[in-house]
């Protein structure tokens, strides 16, 4: 019998192939916005630098570094406009889920409390969730705003409080060592790193950045984590 009672899933690059489906156009629009605000480089140079920094940095840090490297006479506007474009991408009415992720949700829903814990623009995240059609699989959905300093451990602690769980009875699953893994560990939960998307290769910065489990495909989730 598994020790877990609740499972918290990340959204981007965990259930949805955000890196493959949405990031390319969002990145282009962000770089175009920076160039329109005076960034002194080509579109390809901006896109290449963003890609090189994506594994380890937030996009606030990425666009700040791009502005510092190439220069612009409107640095604040360039960074602001890039973030607006990147975190508010065009979201089609229907999006496919990552292979076998829907089967996992349907399998696990009957045996665990499932939660969705995601971070980003509220409007954009809502659109993604609706485009995937997965709202009904979750007991509660948390959408956090990193721009005001919110961290995922606040959601994990809220889950533990609401469900009256011990920390080890919660499993956090996601693709960022610096978010789902670190924040999950800091809440006392077990963690599963889904090594997928443009953040693969992220360098651990803290002891909490080391997951209990690591998978690269959803078909491995249930056997690897003993669910």
C-alpha positions as CSV (number, residue, x, y, z in Angstrom):
1,X,0.0,0.0,0.0
2,X,1.5,3.3,-1.0
3,X,2.2,5.8,1.7
4,X,0.8,8.8,-0.3
5,X,-2.7,10.2,0.0
6,X,-2.4,13.3,-2.2
7,X,-0.4,14.1,-5.4
8,X,0.4,17.6,-6.6
9,X,1.1,17.9,-10.4
10,X,2.8,20.8,-12.1
11,X,1.3,21.9,-15.4
12,X,3.9,23.3,-17.9
13,X,6.2,20.7,-19.3
14,X,4.7,18.1,-16.9
15,X,1.2,17.6,-18.3
16,X,1.5,20.0,-21.2
17,X,4.4,20.2,-23.7
18,X,4.8,23.9,-23.2
19,X,8.4,23.9,-24.5
20,X,7.3,22.3,-27.7
21,X,3.9,23.9,-28.3
22,X,3.9,27.4,-26.8
23,X,7.5,28.5,-26.0
24,X,8.8,29.0,-29.6
25,X,6.2,31.6,-30.5
26,X,6.1,33.2,-27.0
27,X,9.9,33.6,-27.2
28,X,9.8,35.1,-30.6
29,X,7.2,37.6,-29.5
30,X,9.1,38.5,-26.4
31,X,12.3,39.1,-28.3
32,X,10.4,41.2,-30.9
33,X,9.0,43.3,-28.0
34,X,12.5,43.9,-26.7
35,X,13.8,44.9,-30.1
36,X,10.9,47.3,-30.5
37,X,11.9,48.8,-27.2
38,X,15.4,49.4,-28.5
39,X,17.3,46.2,-27.9
40,X,20.5,46.4,-29.9
41,X,20.7,42.9,-31.4
42,X,19.1,40.7,-34.0
43,X,16.0,38.5,-33.4
44,X,18.2,35.4,-33.8
45,X,20.7,36.6,-31.2
46,X,18.0,37.3,-28.7
47,X,16.4,34.0,-29.3
48,X,19.7,32.1,-29.0
49,X,20.6,33.8,-25.7
50,X,17.2,33.1,-24.2
51,X,17.5,29.5,-25.1
52,X,21.0,29.2,-23.6
53,X,19.9,30.7,-20.3
54,X,16.5,28.9,-20.1
55,X,17.6,25.8,-18.1
56,X,18.7,27.6,-14.9
57,X,17.2,31.1,-14.8
58,X,13.8,32.7,-14.5
59,X,12.6,34.7,-17.4
60,X,12.9,37.9,-15.4
61,X,16.6,37.1,-15.0
62,X,16.9,36.0,-18.6
63,X,15.4,39.1,-20.2
64,X,17.4,41.3,-17.7
65,X,20.6,39.6,-18.8
66,X,19.7,40.0,-22.5
67,X,19.1,43.7,-22.0
68,X,22.3,44.1,-20.1
69,X,24.4,42.3,-22.7
70,X,23.0,44.0,-25.8
71,X,21.9,47.3,-24.4
72,X,18.7,49.3,-24.9
73,X,17.7,52.9,-24.2
74,X,14.4,51.6,-22.6
75,X,15.6,48.7,-20.4
76,X,12.7,48.7,-18.1
77,X,10.2,48.7,-20.9
78,X,12.1,46.1,-22.9
79,X,12.1,43.7,-19.9
80,X,8.5,44.4,-19.0
81,X,7.2,44.0,-22.5
82,X,9.1,40.8,-23.0
83,X,7.7,39.3,-19.9
84,X,4.2,40.3,-20.9
85,X,4.6,38.6,-24.2
86,X,6.3,35.5,-22.9
87,X,3.8,34.8,-20.0
88,X,0.7,35.6,-22.1
89,X,1.2,33.4,-25.2
90,X,-1.5,32.6,-27.7
91,X,-3.3,29.5,-26.4
92,X,-5.4,27.5,-28.9
93,X,-8.8,26.3,-27.9
94,X,-7.6,22.7,-27.6
95,X,-4.2,21.4,-26.6
96,X,-2.9,17.8,-26.4
97,X,-1.5,16.4,-23.2
98,X,1.9,14.8,-23.0
99,X,1.8,11.1,-23.8
100,X,0.2,8.9,-21.1
101,X,-0.4,11.8,-18.8
102,X,-4.2,11.7,-19.1
103,X,-4.2,7.9,-18.5
104,X,-2.2,8.6,-15.3
105,X,-4.6,11.2,-14.1
106,X,-7.6,8.9,-14.8
107,X,-5.9,6.0,-13.0
108,X,-4.7,8.0,-10.0
109,X,-7.9,10.0,-9.5
110,X,-9.8,7.1,-8.0
111,X,-7.0,6.4,-5.4
112,X,-5.6,9.8,-4.5
113,X,-6.5,13.4,-4.0
114,X,-5.1,15.1,-7.1
115,X,-4.0,18.8,-7.1
116,X,-2.8,21.0,-9.8
117,X,-0.1,23.5,-8.7
118,X,1.0,25.8,-11.4
119,X,2.7,29.2,-11.7
120,X,2.4,32.0,-14.2
121,X,-0.1,34.5,-15.6
122,X,-3.5,33.6,-14.1
123,X,-5.4,34.2,-17.4
124,X,-2.9,32.2,-19.4
125,X,-2.8,29.3,-17.0
126,X,-6.6,29.1,-17.0
127,X,-6.6,29.0,-20.8
128,X,-4.1,26.2,-20.8
129,X,-6.1,24.2,-18.3
130,X,-9.3,24.6,-20.2
131,X,-7.6,23.8,-23.5
132,X,-6.5,20.5,-22.0
133,X,-9.9,19.8,-20.5
134,X,-8.5,18.5,-17.2
135,X,-10.2,20.7,-14.6
136,X,-12.4,17.8,-13.3
137,X,-9.4,15.6,-12.4
138,X,-8.3,17.8,-9.6
139,X,-9.7,18.4,-6.1
140,X,-8.2,21.9,-6.2
141,X,-6.2,24.0,-8.6
142,X,-3.6,26.5,-7.4
143,X,-2.3,29.2,-9.8
144,X,0.6,31.1,-8.2
145,X,2.2,34.4,-9.2
146,X,5.9,34.4,-9.1
147,X,6.1,38.1,-9.8
148,X,4.9,38.9,-6.4
149,X,7.1,36.3,-4.7
150,X,4.7,33.4,-4.4
151,X,6.3,30.0,-4.1
152,X,4.8,26.6,-4.6
153,X,5.5,25.5,-1.0
154,X,2.6,27.7,0.1
155,X,0.2,25.6,-2.0
156,X,1.8,22.4,-0.7
157,X,1.4,23.5,2.9
158,X,-2.2,24.5,2.2
159,X,-2.9,21.0,0.8
160,X,-1.3,19.4,3.9
161,X,-3.5,21.7,6.2
162,X,-6.7,21.1,4.3
163,X,-6.3,17.3,4.0
164,X,-4.8,17.0,7.5
165,X,-1.9,15.0,6.0
166,X,1.6,14.4,7.3
167,X,4.1,15.9,4.9
168,X,5.4,12.5,3.7
169,X,1.9,11.6,2.6
170,X,2.1,14.2,-0.3
171,X,4.0,13.7,-3.5
172,X,5.0,16.6,-5.7
173,X,5.6,16.0,-9.4
174,X,7.1,18.5,-11.8
175,X,9.9,19.5,-14.2
176,X,11.7,22.2,-12.2
177,X,14.3,21.4,-9.5
178,X,14.0,25.0,-8.3
179,X,10.3,24.8,-7.9
180,X,8.3,21.6,-7.6
181,X,11.2,19.7,-6.2
182,X,12.8,22.4,-3.9
183,X,9.4,23.7,-2.7
184,X,8.0,20.2,-2.3
185,X,11.0,19.2,-0.1
186,X,10.8,22.4,1.9
187,X,7.2,21.5,2.7
188,X,8.3,18.0,3.8
189,X,6.8,16.2,0.8
190,X,8.3,13.5,-1.4
191,X,9.2,14.7,-4.9
192,X,9.3,13.2,-8.4
193,X,11.3,15.1,-11.1
194,X,9.9,14.9,-14.6
195,X,13.0,15.5,-16.7
196,X,11.3,17.1,-19.7
197,X,11.4,20.4,-21.6
198,X,13.8,23.3,-21.9
199,X,14.7,23.2,-18.2
200,X,16.4,19.8,-18.4
201,X,19.9,20.3,-17.3
202,X,19.0,22.7,-14.5
203,X,21.8,22.8,-12.0
204,X,20.8,21.9,-8.3
205,X,21.5,24.9,-6.1
206,X,20.3,23.6,-2.7
207,X,20.2,20.2,-0.9
208,X,16.4,20.2,-1.5
209,X,16.9,20.2,-5.2
210,X,17.5,16.5,-5.3
211,X,14.3,14.5,-5.9
212,X,13.2,11.2,-4.4
213,X,12.3,9.9,-7.9
214,X,13.2,10.8,-11.5
215,X,11.3,9.9,-14.6
216,X,11.4,11.0,-18.3
217,X,8.1,9.6,-19.5
218,X,4.6,9.4,-17.9
219,X,4.5,5.6,-18.4
220,X,7.2,5.3,-15.7
221,X,5.4,7.5,-13.1
222,X,3.3,4.8,-11.4
223,X,5.8,2.0,-11.2
224,X,8.8,4.3,-10.3
225,X,6.9,6.1,-7.5
226,X,5.1,3.0,-6.3
227,X,1.7,4.5,-6.8
